[in-house]
Amino acid sequence: MSDTTAAVDTTATTITSFIEGRFPQSRIEPGLDIFSLGFINSLFAMELVMFLEKSFAVTIPNAELRIDNFRTVEAMAALVDRLGAPAAVG
């Protein structure tokens, strides 16, 4: 497993834990469209943005605030990786 793959896997695990912590009745798979689950609203979407920025020490530019970047755990992990975060902070 490459360092990049390992970092994305760690990122995905951290993101999944955050989402499942908010919605413990759900099991989130990396490729699952979390918006299709029906309980993601604009407030939680902003929580996701803030969580990613704080947890991974990245700034998500306005151009990256597209729903497709937040639709799945895989997409969010790829976004974090693209923005250059090495791993979760604290």
Secondary structure, DSSP 8 states (H G I E B T S, - for coil): --HHHHHHHHHHHHHHHHHHHH-TT----TT--GGGGS---HHHHHHHHHHHHHHHT----GGG--GGGTSSHHHHHHHHHHTT--S---
